[in-house]
């Protein structure tokens, strides 16, 4: 049996990660007990990968259009539009 150590993709804590069932596509989901967020190691759609939303926002700020951003990042135009329409999370100070 092969054992892998899974670290939280958000806070990086390897000790508090627990299995949390399967996604609809069959991939294992995990939940970090430290930051209370859930994640997968492998995503089916590229738009769910970490860093894609930040790239969409960066390209929009640099003047790229919706179609151009979708083509370069290989994601759907609707994903680009919905990412740009969402409000940013408020940080608690």
C-alpha positions as CSV (number, residue, x, y, z in Angstrom):
1,X,0.0,0.0,0.0
2,X,1.3,3.4,-1.0
3,X,0.9,6.3,1.5
4,X,1.2,9.9,0.3
5,X,1.3,12.9,2.5
6,X,-1.3,15.5,1.5
7,X,-0.7,19.1,2.5
8,X,-3.4,21.8,2.5
9,X,-3.2,23.8,-0.7
10,X,-4.3,26.9,1.1
11,X,-2.5,27.0,4.5
12,X,0.2,24.3,3.8
13,X,-0.5,22.3,6.9
14,X,0.1,18.6,6.3
15,X,-1.0,17.4,9.8
16,X,-4.6,18.5,9.8
17,X,-5.8,17.2,6.3
18,X,-8.5,14.5,6.4
19,X,-10.3,12.7,3.6
20,X,-13.8,14.1,2.8
21,X,-15.4,11.8,0.3
22,X,-15.4,11.7,-3.4
23,X,-16.3,14.4,-6.0
24,X,-18.9,13.6,-8.6
25,X,-16.1,12.7,-11.1
26,X,-14.6,10.2,-8.7
27,X,-11.6,12.2,-7.4
28,X,-10.8,12.1,-3.7
29,X,-11.7,15.3,-1.8
30,X,-9.8,16.5,1.3
31,X,-10.6,18.9,4.1
32,X,-8.1,20.8,6.2
33,X,-9.2,21.0,9.8
34,X,-6.9,24.0,10.4
35,X,-8.4,26.4,7.9
36,X,-11.7,24.5,7.3
37,X,-11.4,24.5,3.5
38,X,-11.8,21.5,1.2
39,X,-9.9,20.8,-2.0
40,X,-8.9,18.1,-4.5
41,X,-5.4,17.0,-5.6
42,X,-6.5,16.8,-9.3
43,X,-9.2,18.8,-11.0
44,X,-11.1,17.8,-14.2
45,X,-11.6,21.4,-15.4
46,X,-8.7,23.8,-15.9
47,X,-10.7,26.7,-14.5
48,X,-10.7,25.1,-11.0
49,X,-6.9,24.8,-10.8
50,X,-5.1,27.1,-8.4
51,X,-3.9,30.4,-9.8
52,X,-6.3,30.6,-12.8
53,X,-8.6,33.2,-11.3
54,X,-5.6,35.4,-10.4
55,X,-4.3,35.1,-14.0
56,X,-7.8,36.1,-15.4
57,X,-7.8,39.2,-13.2
58,X,-4.2,40.1,-14.1
59,X,-4.9,39.8,-17.8
60,X,-8.0,41.9,-17.5
61,X,-6.0,44.6,-15.6
62,X,-3.4,44.5,-18.4
63,X,-6.1,45.2,-21.1
64,X,-6.7,41.7,-22.5
65,X,-10.2,41.0,-23.7
66,X,-12.5,38.2,-22.6
67,X,-12.0,36.1,-25.7
68,X,-8.3,36.6,-25.7
69,X,-8.1,35.6,-22.0
70,X,-10.2,32.5,-22.5
71,X,-8.1,31.4,-25.5
72,X,-4.7,32.0,-23.8
73,X,-5.7,30.3,-20.5
74,X,-7.7,27.5,-22.3
75,X,-10.9,28.1,-20.3
76,X,-14.5,29.0,-21.3
77,X,-15.5,32.7,-22.0
78,X,-18.3,32.3,-19.4
79,X,-15.8,31.3,-16.8
80,X,-13.8,34.5,-17.5
81,X,-16.9,36.7,-17.3
82,X,-18.1,35.1,-14.1
83,X,-14.7,35.4,-12.5
84,X,-14.5,39.1,-13.3
85,X,-18.1,39.8,-12.1
86,X,-17.5,38.2,-8.6
87,X,-16.8,40.5,-5.7
88,X,-13.4,40.1,-4.1
89,X,-13.4,38.5,-0.6
90,X,-13.2,40.9,2.2
91,X,-10.1,40.4,4.3
92,X,-10.6,40.6,8.1
93,X,-8.2,43.0,9.8
